[in-house]
Amino acid sequence: MMRFKLPFAIFIVLAVLLALGLRRDPKLLPSALIDKPAPAIDLPLLHDPQQTLKTDAMRGQVWLLNVWASWCAPCREELPVLMELAGKDGVPLYGLNYKDKSDAARTWLQRWGNPYRGSAVDLDGRIGIDFGVYGVPETFVIDRAGRIRYKHSGPITAELWRERLLPVVRSLQ
């Protein structure tokens, strides 16, 4: 009888740990960059390579950085919400075109709509790596001091905007 108690106890402990793990939201990927300065961006813009997107130029305002690509199906899924957001709530939305071909990205935005004030070209993914991007789409809320205050992995929905992102933005403005 005693030889069954130890394996049973181990089984119960593992079952409890599994149950706790299954209750977590897999989209809530922790970021080591929360409350830290956003990595420097100094990249050419997709529609005007003579101009650049620079994080330093954003100081003094709360803004969103949306990491996207033309090859990303969830990016297409979130685009109508981003188009709606771009015109309201006074929050500047910038894009980071991640590991994409510029021609494909421009065609994609022309076809589906362009919600971005500007979208930087991160051809080799170096800036995405600096931001700790796991995959696209990902969206960062960056405060007036240039610190990352919130990160969302996955497509933005209207509900997510209302319930999570907008309250964070409002608290920072």
C-alpha positions as CSV (number, residue, x, y, z in Angstrom):
1,M,0.0,0.0,0.0
2,M,2.9,2.4,0.8
3,R,4.5,1.9,-2.6
4,F,1.4,3.5,-4.2
5,K,1.3,6.6,-2.0
6,L,4.4,8.3,-3.4
7,P,3.5,7.9,-7.1
8,F,-0.1,9.0,-6.3
9,A,1.2,12.1,-4.5
10,I,3.5,13.0,-7.4
11,F,0.6,12.5,-9.8
12,I,-1.6,14.9,-7.7
13,V,1.1,17.6,-7.6
14,L,1.6,17.4,-11.4
15,A,-2.1,17.5,-12.0
16,V,-2.5,20.6,-9.9
17,L,0.4,22.3,-11.7
18,L,-1.0,21.4,-15.1
19,A,-4.5,22.8,-14.1
20,L,-2.9,26.0,-13.0
21,G,-0.9,26.3,-16.2
22,L,-4.0,25.7,-18.3
23,R,-5.8,28.7,-16.6
24,R,-3.2,31.1,-18.0
25,D,-3.9,33.1,-21.1
26,P,-1.3,32.0,-23.7
27,K,-1.5,35.4,-25.5
28,L,-0.1,37.1,-22.4
29,L,3.5,36.7,-23.1
30,P,5.6,38.5,-20.6
31,S,8.0,41.1,-21.9
32,A,11.3,42.0,-20.1
33,L,11.0,45.4,-21.7
34,I,7.8,46.6,-19.8
35,D,8.6,49.8,-18.0
36,K,12.0,50.0,-19.8
37,P,13.0,52.4,-22.6
38,A,11.8,51.4,-26.0
39,P,14.7,50.2,-28.2
40,A,15.9,52.8,-30.7
41,I,14.3,52.8,-34.1
42,D,16.0,54.7,-36.9
43,L,14.7,53.0,-40.1
44,P,13.5,54.2,-43.4
45,L,9.7,54.6,-44.0
46,L,8.0,52.2,-46.3
47,H,6.3,54.8,-48.5
48,D,9.2,57.3,-48.4
49,P,12.6,55.7,-47.8
50,Q,14.2,59.2,-47.7
51,Q,12.5,59.8,-44.4
52,T,13.0,57.7,-41.2
53,L,11.0,56.7,-38.2
54,K,12.8,57.5,-35.0
55,T,11.7,56.7,-31.5
56,D,13.4,59.9,-30.2
57,A,11.1,62.0,-32.4
58,M,8.1,60.5,-30.5
59,R,9.1,61.8,-27.1
60,G,6.4,63.7,-25.3
61,Q,3.5,61.7,-26.7
62,V,1.9,58.4,-26.1
63,W,1.9,56.2,-29.2
64,L,1.4,52.7,-30.5
65,L,3.8,50.6,-32.4
66,N,2.2,47.8,-34.4
67,V,4.5,45.1,-35.8
68,W,3.1,43.6,-39.0
69,A,3.8,42.0,-42.3
70,S,2.0,41.4,-45.6
71,W,2.5,37.6,-45.2
72,C,0.8,37.6,-41.8
73,A,-2.9,36.4,-41.9
74,P,-3.7,37.7,-38.4
75,C,-2.4,41.1,-39.5
76,R,-5.1,41.2,-42.2
77,E,-7.6,40.1,-39.5
78,E,-6.8,43.1,-37.3
79,L,-6.5,45.7,-40.0
80,P,-10.1,46.9,-40.0
81,V,-9.8,47.6,-36.3
82,L,-6.6,49.5,-36.8
83,M,-8.2,51.5,-39.6
84,E,-10.9,52.5,-37.2
85,L,-8.5,53.3,-34.4
86,A,-6.3,55.5,-36.7
87,G,-9.1,58.0,-37.1
88,K,-10.1,58.4,-33.4
89,D,-9.0,58.5,-29.8
90,G,-6.0,60.7,-30.8
91,V,-3.4,58.0,-30.4
92,P,-0.7,58.0,-33.1
93,L,-0.3,54.6,-34.7
94,Y,3.0,53.6,-36.3
95,G,4.0,50.4,-38.0
96,L,7.0,48.3,-38.1
97,N,7.0,46.2,-41.2
98,Y,8.8,43.0,-40.1
99,K,10.9,40.8,-42.3
100,D,8.8,41.7,-45.4
101,K,9.5,42.7,-49.0
102,S,8.8,46.4,-49.3
103,D,6.9,46.0,-52.6
104,A,4.6,43.3,-51.1
105,A,4.0,45.5,-48.0
106,R,3.2,48.6,-50.1
107,T,0.8,46.6,-52.3
108,W,-0.8,45.0,-49.2
109,L,-1.5,48.4,-47.6
110,Q,-2.8,49.9,-50.9
111,R,-5.2,47.0,-51.3
112,W,-6.5,46.7,-47.7
113,G,-5.9,50.2,-46.3
114,N,-3.1,52.0,-44.4
115,P,-3.8,52.9,-40.8
116,Y,-0.3,54.0,-40.0
117,R,1.1,57.5,-39.8
118,G,4.3,55.9,-40.9
119,S,5.6,52.4,-41.2
120,A,9.3,51.6,-40.8
121,V,10.9,48.9,-42.8
122,D,12.6,46.2,-40.6
123,L,13.9,44.0,-43.4
124,D,16.3,41.9,-41.4
125,G,14.2,41.8,-38.2
126,R,16.9,43.5,-36.1
127,I,14.6,46.0,-34.5
128,G,11.9,43.4,-34.0
129,I,14.5,41.3,-32.1
130,D,15.4,44.4,-30.0
131,F,11.7,44.7,-29.1
132,G,11.5,41.0,-28.2
133,V,9.0,40.2,-31.0
134,Y,7.8,36.6,-30.9
135,G,5.7,36.8,-34.0
136,V,3.4,39.2,-35.8
137,P,1.2,41.0,-35.1
138,E,2.4,42.5,-31.9
139,T,1.5,45.9,-30.5
140,F,3.3,48.1,-28.0
141,V,2.1,51.1,-26.0
142,I,4.9,53.6,-25.5
143,D,4.6,56.5,-23.1
144,R,5.7,60.1,-23.3
145,A,9.1,59.3,-21.8
146,G,9.7,56.6,-24.5
147,R,9.1,53.6,-22.2
148,I,7.2,50.5,-23.2
149,R,4.2,50.3,-20.9
150,Y,2.2,47.5,-22.5
151,K,2.6,44.7,-25.0
152,H,0.0,42.7,-26.8
153,S,0.8,39.6,-28.9
154,G,-1.8,38.7,-31.5
155,P,-4.4,40.7,-33.4
156,I,-6.1,43.7,-31.9
157,T,-9.8,43.4,-31.7
158,A,-12.3,46.2,-30.9
159,E,-13.0,44.6,-27.5
160,L,-9.3,44.4,-26.7
161,W,-8.9,48.0,-27.7
162,R,-11.7,49.2,-25.4
163,E,-11.0,46.9,-22.4
164,R,-7.1,46.8,-22.3
165,L,-5.2,49.1,-24.7
166,L,-7.3,52.3,-24.5
167,P,-7.4,52.3,-20.6
168,V,-3.6,52.0,-20.6
169,V,-3.2,54.8,-23.1
170,R,-5.7,57.0,-21.2
171,S,-3.8,56.5,-18.0
172,L,-0.6,57.6,-19.7
173,Q,-1.9,60.7,-21.4
